[in-house]
Amino acid sequence: MQNIVSLTKLNQLSLLMKPSLRILIPTLCLLIFSVMEIHAQSTFNVVIKDTVYDHQVMSALELPSGSFILIDSYYLSSDMFSSRASKVSATGEITLQKNFCYEGISSSLGSVSQISENEIVFSGVISDPVIDKLWICITDTSFNVLREKTFLLAGNNLLRSIVIAGSQQDIICYGTVRDTTLWRTPHFFIYRQSTNLDSLQYKIFMDRWGYGLDLIERNDHKGYYAVVLGVNPVGKPGNLLSIDSSLNIRKMVNISHDVTNLGSVAYTDPKHILVTGEYEHPPDWHERDIGTALYDTTLNFIHFAALGKKDTVDCPGLIKNIAAPSANSIAVVGTTNFYFPSIFASQDSWYSLHNIDTTLGLNWQKFYGGDGYYTLYGVLPTRDQGFLMYGTFWDYHHTSDYIRYLSLIKVNKDGYAMAADHNGSPLAHDVVVYPNPGNDILFLETQLRNATFTLYDLTGRVILEQIVAPGRTTLPVQPFKSGIYIYKVNVGAQTMDEGKWIKK
């Protein structure tokens, strides 16, 4: 795999031109650059490093220019936290960074959305000795503060907030508060505001407890769909809610097949919504996959699928794990070989991107990383039909400090990061092989069919050859001596992946 701090870029354009007059050349050049701006597919692999503070990425946004806005939070000390906003160009260069801290108080921004061509809105929390408050901050795209306001949430402590731009020139903020009782019960809330930060609607769902995980506006603009964890203590913990424009719950269903925790919701087409989350294979809660459940817009269940195999260890993206630009290209993302629930684990892991269609059938699957401990937080569909994955990277191979960097991987519509010569970069893998280094057992995970795994010693002698099925395969390597080995994964005569494996 390429070095993690390297950058790969692709600008693709296919134009047929036949100018008849030299005077048209300048005009055509302008046209070429305009078309390139619209149709180019840039890809990159960027790590934003801070060797002093541990950072946790919270949210991402793509601007009409093709640049990206990232928000992360970090602790300055044990009782003081702050935020950083980063602007990243369409080709992966960091062009602007700014730290945000409300009036020198411990505070953090955790979500970002765009409300107009030149204005973006952030939501976050202000930590107060008495009560934690909601912080809404509106800036221009250069992070200059235009308006900001703090809100007390009916005497409750704010736990988490997410902000999205509404269809009625409004701001929709939702999330979780905790009451001030001994048990500090969590409650889901929705708070609508104008773009001038005037209050429009506000409701805490105090009659039931629950964590607000994700929310989208209905496409008829008559309410919302929300994923809430724990809203019904009697039934299953994961719930899908249909909420009307007066903020009343009109329908609530338990999410099918115990799809719960780390949930996201998105439209796949105008008549269907997809819910994702963590799927545990009973009775062993260590065996986790990414669960997907498809519903129609009246919350009738249609279909379920688990992405992975029973003995895999996959964790959904921690904040937003769906990007659905079209019905036939839906990205569901997570972390493969995640050590639940640790954010620091001395093992290699990968971002995983599962591209499915609206029937939940798998189109393709790619893995990214494998040279440290990655944790995927979210995914964003991009204007060039690609996807931006954002999360954290702990480079435990090279440091013992508990410091995570931000890891941004932008891929094209087929899941590849492309090199300048238009060949697929090693960044994207169809196969993951771990642990590496390892001891007596080697795992191989892939969705390739009719694949063969071959292990060679350094003389080129084949010491293991095995056909592998989609999912995770356990390979017996106990008899082999300590040292360096070479592996290849082939489908027929085509080599799909290859690399070096070290036995301790």
C-alpha positions in Angstrom: 0.0 0.0 0.0 1.1 3.6 -0.7 2.3 5.7 2.2 -0.6 7.1 4.1 0.4 10.7 3.7 0.6 10.4 -0.1 -1.9 12.0 -2.4 -3.3 10.6 -5.6 -5.3 12.7 -8.1 -7.3 12.1 -11.2 -8.7 14.6 -13.6 -10.6 12.8 -16.3 -12.1 14.4 -19.4 -13.3 13.1 -22.8 -14.2 15.9 -25.3 -14.6 15.8 -29.0 -13.8 19.2 -30.6 -13.4 20.3 -34.1 -12.7 24.1 -34.2 -12.7 25.7 -37.5 -11.4 29.1 -36.6 -8.3 30.0 -34.6 -10.2 32.8 -32.9 -12.4 30.2 -31.2 -9.4 28.6 -29.3 -9.5 30.9 -26.2 -13.3 30.3 -25.9 -12.9 26.6 -26.3 -10.2 26.6 -23.6 -12.5 28.2 -21.2 -15.2 25.7 -22.1 -12.8 22.8 -21.5 -11.9 24.1 -18.1 -15.6 24.5 -17.2 -16.4 21.0 -18.3 -13.4 19.6 -16.4 -14.6 21.4 -13.2 -18.0 19.6 -13.6 -17.0 16.2 -14.7 -13.6 15.5 -13.3 -13.3 12.8 -10.7 -10.6 13.7 -8.1 -9.4 11.2 -5.6 -7.1 11.5 -2.7 -5.8 10.0 0.5 -5.0 12.6 3.1 -4.0 12.5 6.8 -4.4 15.7 8.8 -1.9 15.4 11.6 -1.5 17.0 15.0 1.2 15.4 17.1 0.1 17.2 20.3 -3.7 16.6 20.6 -5.9 13.6 19.9 -8.6 14.5 17.4 -12.0 13.0 16.7 -13.7 13.9 13.4 -17.4 14.8 13.7 -18.9 15.9 10.4 -18.1 16.8 6.7 -19.7 18.9 4.0 -19.0 19.5 0.3 -19.3 23.0 -1.0 -20.5 23.8 -4.5 -16.9 24.7 -5.4 -15.9 21.0 -4.8 -14.0 21.9 -1.6 -14.8 20.0 1.7 -15.4 21.3 5.2 -14.3 19.0 8.1 -15.1 19.5 11.8 -13.2 17.8 14.5 -13.0 18.1 18.3 -10.1 17.6 20.7 -9.2 17.9 24.4 -6.8 20.7 25.4 -6.8 19.3 28.9 -8.8 16.8 31.0 -11.6 19.4 31.5 -11.2 21.7 28.4 -12.1 20.8 24.8 -12.3 22.7 21.6 -12.9 22.3 17.8 -11.1 22.8 14.6 -12.6 23.5 11.1 -10.6 22.5 8.1 -11.2 23.3 4.4 -9.8 20.8 2.0 -9.7 21.3 -1.8 -11.2 19.0 -4.3 -7.7 17.5 -4.9 -6.9 17.0 -1.2 -4.9 20.1 -0.3 -5.6 21.7 3.1 -6.3 25.3 2.3 -7.6 26.7 5.6 -7.9 25.8 9.2 -9.4 27.6 12.2 -9.9 26.7 15.8 -13.3 27.4 17.4 -13.9 27.9 21.1 -16.9 29.9 22.4 -15.6 32.8 24.5 -12.7 30.8 25.9 -15.1 28.3 27.5 -14.8 24.5 27.0 -16.9 24.0 23.9 -17.0 22.0 20.7 -18.6 22.0 17.3 -19.9 18.7 16.2 -21.9 19.2 13.0 -21.9 21.3 9.8 -24.4 22.0 7.0 -24.8 24.6 4.3 -27.7 27.1 4.4 -26.9 29.4 1.5 -24.3 29.8 -1.2 -21.9 31.7 1.1 -23.1 30.6 4.6 -22.5 27.4 6.6 -24.0 26.5 10.0 -22.3 24.6 12.8 -23.9 23.1 15.9 -22.1 22.1 19.1 -22.1 22.1 22.8 -20.9 24.6 25.4 -19.8 22.9 28.6 -21.0 24.9 31.6 -20.6 24.1 35.3 -24.3 24.3 35.7 -25.8 23.0 32.5 -24.5 22.1 29.0 -26.0 24.4 26.3 -26.6 24.2 22.5 -24.3 26.4 20.4 -25.3 27.4 16.9 -22.7 29.3 14.8 -23.1 30.6 11.3 -20.0 31.5 9.3 -19.1 32.3 5.7 -17.1 29.7 3.8 -13.8 31.2 5.1 -14.9 30.6 8.7 -15.6 34.2 9.6 -18.4 34.2 12.2 -21.5 36.0 11.0 -24.0 35.1 13.7 -24.0 32.8 16.7 -26.3 32.0 19.6 -26.5 29.7 22.6 -29.7 28.0 23.8 -30.8 26.4 27.0 -32.8 23.3 26.3 -35.5 23.5 28.9 -33.2 22.8 31.8 -31.6 19.7 30.2 -28.0 19.0 29.5 -27.1 18.8 25.8 -25.4 15.5 25.0 -25.2 15.6 21.2 -26.6 17.8 18.4 -26.6 17.5 14.6 -27.7 20.3 12.2 -29.1 20.1 8.7 -30.5 22.8 6.3 -34.3 22.6 6.0 -36.4 23.0 2.9 -38.3 26.0 4.3 -35.2 28.3 4.6 -34.8 27.0 8.1 -32.3 25.2 10.3 -33.2 21.8 11.8 -31.2 20.8 14.8 -31.7 17.4 16.5 -30.0 15.1 18.9 -30.0 14.0 22.5 -30.4 15.8 25.8 -30.2 14.3 29.4 -32.4 15.4 32.2 -30.9 16.4 35.5 -32.4 13.6 37.5 -30.2 11.1 39.3 -30.4 8.7 36.3 -29.8 11.4 33.7 -32.3 9.8 31.3 -31.6 10.6 27.6 -34.3 12.1 25.4 -34.5 12.8 21.7 -35.1 16.4 20.7 -35.8 18.5 17.5 -35.3 22.3 17.4 -36.2 24.3 14.3 -34.7 27.8 13.9 -34.7 30.5 11.2 -31.4 31.3 9.5 -31.4 34.4 11.8 -31.4 32.0 14.7 -34.9 32.8 15.9 -36.7 29.9 17.4 -39.5 28.3 15.3 -40.3 24.9 16.8 -38.9 23.0 19.7 -39.7 19.6 21.2 -38.1 17.2 23.6 -39.7 13.8 23.5 -39.9 13.5 27.3 -42.6 10.8 27.3 -40.0 8.2 26.2 -36.3 7.8 26.5 -33.9 7.6 23.6 -30.8 8.7 21.8 -31.4 10.6 18.5 -29.0 9.1 16.0 -30.1 10.4 12.6 -32.9 12.4 10.9 -33.9 13.3 7.4 -36.6 15.6 6.1 -39.5 13.9 4.2 -39.3 14.6 0.5 -42.9 16.0 0.6 -41.7 18.5 3.3 -44.4 17.3 5.7 -42.2 16.0 8.4 -39.2 13.8 9.2 -37.9 10.3 9.5 -35.7 9.7 12.5 -33.6 6.8 13.8 -33.7 6.6 17.6 -32.0 4.2 19.9 -33.9 3.1 23.0 -37.1 5.0 22.3 -39.2 2.0 23.4 -37.8 0.3 26.5 -40.2 -2.6 26.1 -39.4 -3.6 22.5 -36.2 -3.7 20.5 -33.8 -0.9 21.1 -33.6 0.4 17.5 -36.6 2.4 16.2 -37.7 4.2 13.1 -40.0 7.2 13.6 -42.3 9.1 11.2 -42.8 12.6 12.6 -45.2 15.1 11.2 -44.5 18.9 10.7 -46.0 19.6 14.1 -43.3 17.3 15.7 -45.8 14.6 16.6 -44.8 11.0 16.2 -47.3 9.5 13.7 -45.8 6.0 13.4 -43.0 4.1 15.1 -41.6 0.7 14.2 -38.9 -1.5 15.6 -36.1 -1.7 13.1 -36.1 -5.2 11.6 -33.6 -7.9 12.5 -32.2 -6.1 15.5 -30.5 -3.4 13.4 -29.5 -1.1 16.1 -26.8 1.3 17.4 -24.9 3.6 15.2 -28.0 4.0 13.0 -28.4 6.2 9.8 -31.3 6.8 7.5 -31.4 8.0 3.9 -33.7 8.0 0.9 -32.7 5.5 -1.8 -35.4 6.7 -4.2 -38.6 8.8 -3.7 -40.5 5.8 -2.4 -38.0 4.0 -0.2 -35.8 4.7 2.8 -32.8 2.7 4.0 -31.9 2.3 7.7 -28.5 1.0 8.7 -26.9 0.1 12.0 -25.0 -2.6 13.9 -26.2 -6.1 13.5 -25.2 -8.6 16.1 -25.3 -12.4 15.4 -26.9 -13.9 18.5 -25.9 -15.2 20.9 -22.3 -13.9 20.5 -22.3 -10.1 20.6 -18.7 -10.1 19.4 -19.8 -11.3 16.0 -20.9 -8.0 14.3 -21.9 -6.9 10.9 -23.4 -3.9 9.3 -27.2 -4.4 9.1 -29.4 -2.8 6.4 -33.2 -2.6 6.4 -35.3 -1.2 3.6 -38.7 0.4 4.1 -41.3 2.2 2.1 -42.2 5.7 3.0 -45.1 4.5 5.2 -42.6 2.5 7.2 -43.6 -0.9 5.9 -40.7 -3.3 6.0 -39.5 -4.6 2.7 -36.1 -6.4 3.0 -33.1 -6.9 5.2 -29.4 -7.7 4.5 -26.3 -8.1 6.6 -23.1 -6.9 4.9 -20.5 -9.4 5.9 -20.4 -12.9 7.1 -21.3 -14.3 10.5 -17.7 -14.5 11.8 -16.6 -11.1 10.5 -15.9 -8.2 12.8 -17.4 -5.1 11.0 -18.6 -1.9 12.7 -20.8 0.7 10.9 -19.5 4.2 10.5 -19.9 5.8 13.9 -21.8 8.9 12.8 -23.1 8.7 9.2 -22.8 5.4 7.4 -25.0 5.8 4.3 -24.4 7.8 1.1 -27.2 7.3 -1.5 -26.6 9.4 -4.6 -28.8 7.0 -6.6 -30.9 3.8 -6.2 -28.2 1.7 -7.9 -25.2 3.1 -6.2 -25.7 3.3 -2.4 -22.6 3.4 -0.2 -22.8 1.7 3.2 -19.5 2.1 5.1 -17.8 0.8 8.2 -14.6 -0.4 9.8 -13.3 -3.9 9.2 -11.4 -5.6 12.0 -12.7 -3.0 14.4 -11.9 -3.8 18.1 -15.2 -3.0 19.7 -15.6 -0.6 21.5 -12.0 0.6 21.6 -10.8 3.7 19.7 -7.2 2.7 20.3 -6.3 -0.9 19.4 -2.9 -2.3 18.4 -4.2 -4.0 15.3 -4.6 -3.1 11.6 -8.1 -2.2 10.4 -9.7 -0.9 7.2 -12.3 1.4 6.0 -14.9 -0.7 4.2 -17.2 0.6 1.4 -20.1 -1.7 0.4 -21.8 -0.5 -2.8 -25.4 -1.8 -3.0 -28.5 -1.3 -5.0 -32.0 -0.6 -3.8 -32.7 -4.3 -3.4 -29.7 -4.4 -1.0 -27.8 -6.5 -3.4 -24.0 -6.0 -3.3 -22.5 -4.3 -6.4 -18.9 -4.3 -5.1 -16.9 -4.0 -2.0 -13.6 -2.2 -1.4 -11.2 -1.9 1.6 -8.9 1.0 2.4 -6.1 1.2 5.0 -4.5 -1.8 6.7 -1.4 0.0 7.9 -2.7 1.2 11.3 -5.8 1.4 13.3 -8.5 3.1 11.3 -12.0 4.1 12.6 -14.5 5.2 10.0 -16.9 7.9 11.2 -18.9 8.9 8.1 -19.3 9.0 4.4 -20.4 11.8 2.1 -21.7 11.5 -1.5 -19.7 13.9 -3.7 -20.8 16.0 -6.7 -18.6 14.0 -9.1 -20.5 10.8 -8.2 -17.7 9.6 -5.9 -17.6 9.3 -2.1 -15.6 10.9 0.7 -14.9 8.7 3.7 -13.8 10.5 6.9 -12.5 9.1 10.2 -9.4 8.7 12.3 -6.1 6.9 12.0 -3.9 5.8 15.0 -0.4 5.1 13.7 0.4 2.6 16.4 3.2 1.1 14.3 5.2 4.3 14.7 4.0 5.9 18.0 2.9 4.9 21.4 1.1 8.2 22.0 -2.6 8.0 22.1 -3.2 10.5 19.3 -5.5 10.0 16.4 -5.1 11.9 13.1 -7.9 12.7 10.7 -8.0 10.3 7.7 -9.8 11.4 4.5 -10.1 9.1 1.6 -11.9 10.3 -1.5 -12.7 7.7 -4.1 -14.4 7.7 -7.5 -17.8 6.2 -8.3 -16.3 2.7 -8.6 -14.5 2.9 -5.3 -11.0 3.5 -6.6 -8.4 6.1 -5.9 -6.6 6.6 -9.1 -2.9 7.3 -9.9 -1.8 9.9 -12.4 -1.4 7.2 -15.0 -5.1 6.2 -14.6 -4.2 2.8 -13.1 -5.8 1.7 -9.9 -3.9 2.7 -6.8 -3.0 0.1 -4.2 -5.1 2.2 -1.8 -8.2 0.3 -2.7 -8.3 -3.4 -2.0 -10.7 -6.2 -2.9 -9.1 -8.3 -0.2 -7.9 -7.8 3.3 -5.4 -10.1 5.0 -4.8 -9.8 8.7 -3.3 -9.9 11.3 -0.1 -8.7 9.8 2.3 -9.5 11.4 0.6 -12.6 12.7 1.2 -15.9 14.4 -0.7 -19.2 13.8 -3.9 -18.0 12.1 -4.4 -15.8 9.1 -7.7 -14.3 8.1 -8.7 -13.3 4.6 -11.8 -11.3 3.9 -13.3 -10.6 0.5 -16.5 -10.6 -1.6 -14.7 -12.0 -4.6 -16.1 -15.2 -6.0 -14.0 -18.2 -7.3 -10.8 -16.6 -5.8 -7.6 -18.5 -4.9 -5.2 -17.5 -2.1 -1.6 -18.5 -2.7 1.2 -18.0 -0.1 4.9 -18.1 -1.3 8.2 -18.1 0.6 10.9 -15.8 -0.5 12.3 -18.4 -2.9 9.0 -18.3 -4.8 7.9 -21.8 -3.6 4.2 -22.2 -3.0 3.6 -23.2 0.6 -0.1 -22.8 0.8 -2.9 -22.6 -1.8 -6.6 -22.5 -1.0 -9.8 -21.5 -2.7 -11.7 -18.9 -0.7 -15.4 -18.1 -0.6 -17.0 -14.7 -0.1 -16.8 -13.6 3.5 -14.0 -14.4 5.9 -11.7 -17.4 5.5 -9.4 -18.8 8.2 -6.1 -19.9 6.8 -3.9 -22.3 8.8 -0.3 -21.0 8.9 0.8 -22.6 12.2 3.4 -25.0 10.6 5.3 -22.2 8.9 8.5 -20.7 10.2 8.8 -17.1 11.3 9.7 -14.8 8.5 8.5 -12.9 5.4 6.0 -14.4 2.9 4.4 -13.2 -0.3 0.7 -13.7 -1.0 -1.5 -13.4 -4.1 -5.2 -13.6 -4.6 -6.3 -14.5 -8.1 -9.6 -14.9 -9.9 -8.6 -17.1 -12.8 -5.5 -15.8 -14.3 -6.0 -12.2 -13.0 -4.2 -11.1 -9.8 -6.7 -9.2 -7.7 -4.4 -8.4 -4.8 -0.9 -9.2 -3.6 1.3 -8.2 -0.7 3.7 -9.2 2.0 2.8 -11.1 5.2 5.1 -11.4 8.2 4.9 -14.3 10.6 6.2 -13.5 14.1 
